[in-house]
Amino acid sequence: MTKKISHNFHTGLTLVEVLVAAAIILVFLVALFQVHSLYLRRAFLNTGSIKGALLVEEGLEAVRFLRDSSWNTNIAPLALETDYNLVFQSNTWATTTTAFFIDDTFERKIIFSAVNRDTNGDIVSTGGILDPGTRLVTVNVSWRRGEATTTRSISTYITNILDN
């Protein structure tokens, strides 16, 4: 007599297998959301840095505009080592000592410093003779980032090249 052996295979998933698969998918999704959250935080932090750098460059361009418009009116009368702010009014740039914030966040200051030259006409940090037609311009932009203040700064020399 031949005995018939039947194999009883289950063709579905057990509850344990479903739970393991769900846990793996959940871990993957949580990690993905955390990476995305970190990316967004970094992107928002960089927005301030980018805008700060653009405001520094804009400050230098505005000073060049003032120089080209009239050195004797816009640059020469300004007190040295004094914080100035730039304002755009009536389709032109102007300087003021009144402090204000750009977008209620960024503070931009422009400082003009004297420049001395030696007998060869080279710029020197000490000694030499004052050059009234040249200024060292420093543009500082600062803003709050969390509990700290971040600052971007750039310096260059400007000269009364148009003799105006």
C-alpha positions in Angstrom: 0.0 0.0 0.0 1.3 3.3 -0.9 0.8 6.2 1.4 0.2 9.5 -0.1 2.3 12.2 1.6 0.9 15.7 1.3 3.0 18.7 1.9 1.1 21.6 3.4 2.9 24.7 2.3 1.6 28.1 3.3 1.7 30.5 0.4 1.1 33.7 2.4 3.2 36.0 4.7 3.2 35.4 8.4 2.6 38.3 10.8 6.3 38.3 11.8 7.4 38.8 8.2 5.0 41.7 7.7 6.2 43.4 10.9 9.9 43.0 9.9 9.2 44.4 6.5 7.2 47.3 7.9 10.0 48.1 10.4 12.6 48.2 7.7 10.5 50.5 5.6 9.8 52.7 8.6 13.5 53.0 9.5 14.3 54.0 5.8 11.5 56.6 5.8 12.6 58.2 9.1 16.2 58.4 7.9 15.0 60.0 4.7 12.9 62.6 6.5 15.8 63.5 8.8 18.2 63.9 5.9 15.6 66.2 4.2 15.1 68.2 7.4 18.9 68.7 7.7 19.1 69.8 4.1 16.4 72.4 4.6 18.0 73.8 7.8 21.3 74.2 6.0 19.7 75.8 3.0 17.9 78.4 5.2 21.2 79.1 7.0 23.0 79.7 3.7 20.4 82.1 2.5 21.6 84.7 5.1 25.2 84.1 4.0 24.4 84.6 0.3 22.4 87.7 0.9 25.1 89.1 3.2 27.7 88.6 0.5 25.5 90.3 -2.1 24.9 93.3 0.2 28.7 93.7 0.7 29.3 93.7 -3.0 26.3 96.1 -3.5 27.9 98.4 -0.9 31.2 98.6 -2.9 29.3 99.2 -6.1 27.4 102.0 -4.5 30.6 103.6 -3.2 32.0 103.4 -6.7 28.9 105.1 -8.0 29.3 107.9 -5.5 32.9 108.3 -6.5 32.1 108.5 -10.2 29.2 110.9 -9.6 31.3 113.4 -7.7 34.3 112.7 -5.5 34.2 116.3 -4.1 30.5 116.1 -3.2 30.1 112.5 -2.2 33.4 111.2 -0.8 35.8 114.0 0.2 33.5 115.6 2.8 32.9 112.4 4.7 34.5 112.0 8.1 37.2 109.3 8.3 36.7 106.3 10.5 33.0 107.0 10.9 30.3 104.4 10.3 28.0 105.4 7.4 25.0 103.7 5.9 23.9 103.7 2.3 20.4 104.7 1.3 18.9 104.6 -2.2 16.6 107.5 -2.6 15.4 109.5 -5.6 17.1 107.1 -7.9 20.6 107.6 -6.5 22.8 106.5 -3.6 23.6 108.6 -0.6 25.4 108.2 2.7 23.9 108.8 6.1 25.0 108.2 9.7 21.5 107.1 10.7 21.5 103.3 11.3 18.9 101.1 9.9 18.4 97.4 9.0 17.9 96.0 5.5 14.9 93.6 5.5 14.8 94.0 9.3 17.8 91.7 9.5 21.0 93.0 7.9 23.0 96.0 9.0 25.5 97.5 6.5 28.2 99.9 7.5 30.7 101.7 5.3 33.9 103.1 6.8 36.3 105.4 4.9 39.9 105.5 6.0 42.9 107.8 5.1 45.6 106.5 2.8 49.2 107.5 3.1 51.9 107.1 0.4 55.7 106.9 0.6 58.0 108.9 -1.7 57.7 106.3 -4.4 53.9 106.8 -4.4 53.2 103.4 -2.9 50.5 102.9 -0.2 52.0 102.5 3.3 50.4 101.5 6.5 52.5 103.9 8.7 54.3 107.1 7.9 54.2 108.7 4.5 52.2 111.6 3.2 48.4 111.7 3.2 46.8 111.2 -0.2 43.6 113.2 -0.2 42.5 111.6 -3.5 42.5 108.0 -2.2 40.4 106.3 0.5 40.4 102.8 1.9 36.8 101.7 1.9 35.6 98.9 4.2 32.1 97.5 3.9 30.7 95.4 6.8 27.4 93.6 6.7 26.3 91.8 9.9 23.1 89.9 10.9 21.9 87.7 13.7 22.1 83.9 13.2 20.6 82.2 16.1 22.4 83.5 19.2 25.4 84.7 17.3 26.2 87.6 14.9 27.6 86.8 11.5 29.6 89.4 9.6 30.9 89.7 6.1 33.5 92.3 5.2 35.4 93.5 2.2 37.9 96.3 1.8 39.3 98.1 -1.3 40.9 101.4 -2.3 39.1 104.0 -4.3 40.8 106.9 -6.0 39.5 110.1 -7.5 40.3 108.9 -11.0 37.8 111.3 -12.7 39.2 114.3 -10.8 35.7 115.5 -10.1 
